[in-house]
Amino acid sequence: MKKAGLIIYSVLLWTFFLTSSVVMISIDVLIWLVTRWFDRRLVVLHLFSCLWGSLYIWFNPLWRVRVKGRRNIPWRRSCVIVSNHQSMLDILVLYHLFVPYKWVSKKENFRIPIIGWNMRLNDYLEIERGQKNSYERLMNKARKTLGMGSSVMIFPEGTRYSGDHLGPFKVGAFRMAIDNKVNIVPIVMEGTARALPKKGAILKGFTRIDVNVLEPIPFSTFADMSPRELQIQVWNLMSGTYARLHSDR
């Protein structure tokens, strides 16, 4: 597709995103009002959010998402899910997994109209960068969330990296898994940075996006590790998968 066509297509897609979001947030609020009394974990609301996010993948023939290992994420047992982060598109792609979890996201995202409202309704976890008290509040809320049986999804890189290797990991996700004695499920994605670059809103044409959900890492295998040691182990594991996916492009 030529550049002019991609610009027009991108404008149409963003227009669809904005107009449909008004309708979807209305349904979102209705589901929250009806289900919050009996769905303590807000699973129904989250799965509707997965449907909402997936609409933009299904309605865009330029994006082909291939998921492997979806069943490695448990439905009824909490875990810490860690994924690399390349693009804003990662959010929609991970919603496409259709499994229950709670996002960890920076505080600024909760202030975005419609998107932030959805995040608050879902009771996702927020963190304010550079604030030590915010980090401790996150850890306390993560403990309650995991204790209720809900998994936590986090980007351990802390920001978007789109190069030929993973960015450095922060230790928070690994401290979270150790402190709460839960398994870790790593996810490695490749292709989203090309589909929707970090700077810019113009699509780049047909793109294959790969999502590999790796085998869970049992708590018993890292119970005696420090968060730093676990961080290095998981980075090495995910880095090998990422290198293979990246070289296949």
N, C-alpha and C positions, 0 to 999 in steps of 0.2 A: 504494500500500500504506500503511495507517495505521501510526502510530508504534508501537503495541503489536505489530503484526505484524512490523514491521521489527526490533524488539528480539528477538523470538523467533527470527526468521530469522537474525539476526546471531549469536545464541548457538549455533544449530545449525551455522552455517557455521564458527565458530571451533572448535567441538567436533570437527567433521570435520577441520579443519586440524590440530589437535593429535593426534588419534588416528591419522590417516593418516601424519603425519610420523614416527611411531615405526616404522611399516612401511617407509616410503620411505628413511629413513636406514639401515636394515638392508640394503636393496638397494643403496644408495649405497656402503656399505663393501664389499660383495661385488664390485661393478663395479670399484671402485678396486683391490682385491686382484688381480683377474683381468687388468685392462687396463694397469696402470701399467708393466708390463714392456715393452710394445711401443708404447703410445700415450704418447709423451713429452710431448705437449702436453695430455694428459688431455681430448681432445675428446669421447670417448665419455661420460666422466663428466659433463662440462659439459652435453652434450645430454640426458642423463638428468635433470640438474637443471632444464633447460628444460622437460622433460616434467612433472616434479614441480610446478614453479611453475605451469605452464599448466593443470593439473588444476583449480585453484581458480577459474580463469577459465571453463573449459568447464562446470564443475558449478554455476556461478552465473548464472542467466538474467538477473539484474539488471545485469550488466556486458556491454556489447557493445563489443568491441575491434576497431577498424578500423586496419589497418596499410597504409601506402603506402611504396613504395621499399625494401622488404626487400632486394632484390638489390643495392642500393648498398653493402652491407657485404660485403667480400671474405671468402672462405673460406680461401684459401691465401696471402694477402698481408697482413701485419700493418698495422694503422692505429691511430690513437687515435680512439675513439668518444666524443663528448661529448653529453650529454643534459641537458635541464632536469629539475628535481626538484620534484615537488609533494606526494608522498605515499609512505607505505610501500608502497603498491600498485604504485609504479613498478617495483619489483624484479620482481614477477610479470609485469608487462606487458612488460618488456624481455626477460625469459626467453622470452616468447611469440614472440620473433623467430626462435628456433631457429637461431642462428648462433654460431660459436665466438668467445669472448672471455674475458678475465679481468677481474673486477670490481676496482675500487679502493674500499675501504671503511674506515671508521674502526675502530680497534683494538677498541673496545667491542663491536662486532657479532660479532667472532670469539670472544667469551666467552659468547655466547648458546647454551645447550644446543640440540643438533640443528642449528639454522641455522648456528651458528659451526663446528660439526664439519664440516658440508658445505663451508663456505667453505675450511677448512684442507685438506680432502681435494682440493679443486679447485685448490689452490695460488693462491688469489686474493691480491691485493696489499693490505696493510694500511698504515694511516697513523695515527699518534698526534697528534692536534691540538695545536698549540702547541710541539711538540718539533722543533727544527731537525734534529737527527740522524735523526729518523724520516722527515722529508721527503727527506733525502739517501738514506737506505736505500730509500725508495720509488722514487726516480729510478734507483738502481742496479738494483733488481729489475725495473723497467719496461724498462730497456735490455736485460736478459737475456731477458725475456719477449718483447719485440718482435723481438729478434734470432732467437728460435726460430720466429718466424712466427705467434705468437699476438697478437691485437689486445687492446687495453686499453680498458675501459669506465669512464668517470669522469663524475661530476656536477660540473661546474666551478663551480656556485653554492656547493658545499660544504655546503649544508643545504637544507631544503625551503622553497620559496616558492610560494604559491598565489594571488597577486594577479593584477591585470590586466596585468602585465608581468613579464619575467624579472628575477631577482635579479642582483646584480653577480657577475661571474665572477672566479675566482682564476686566476693565471697558470700554475699547475702543469701542466695538461694541454697547454698551448700550448708551454711550454718542452720538455715531453716529446716533442712532435711535431717540433719544430725540431731538438733535439739528436739524435734518432734518424732524422731524414730520412724520415719516414713521412707519409702522407696523413692528413687529418682527415675523419671522417664525422660531421656534426651530426645529432642527432635532436631533434625538437620534439614534446612530448606535451601534451595538454590533456584534462582531464576526471577525472583520478585524484584530485584534491583533493576533488571533489564526491562521488566514489564512496566514498572512505575518508578523512575529514578528518584533519588533523594531530593534533588532540587529540580522542580518542574512538575507540571501536571499533564504533559502531553505523552500519550502512549507511544511505544516504540515498535508497534507491529506485533505479529504473531510471536508468542513466547510460551515455551514449555516451562512449567513450574513443578519442581519435584519436592515432595514432602516425605521424608523418611522418619518414621517413629521407631526408634531403636528399642531393643529389649530393655525392660526395667532393670535398674541396678538395685538389688535388694539391700535394705538397711544393714543386714547382717554382714555384708562385705565391706562396709565402711564405718561400722560402729565405733571402731577405735581410732579412726582418722581425725585429723584436725580439719576444719573447713578449708584451709589452704591446700592441704594434701588432696582432699576430695575434688577441689576446684581444678587442680592440675590433671588429675586422672580423667575427669569428665571432659575437660578441654581436649586432651589428647585423643580420647575416644571419638568425640564429635568432629575433631579436626580431620581425622583420617577419612571419615565418611564424606565430609565437605570437599576434601581434595579430590576424591573420586568423582563426585557429582560435578564438580567444577571442570575437571579434565574432560568430561564427556561432552561438554558444550562445543 
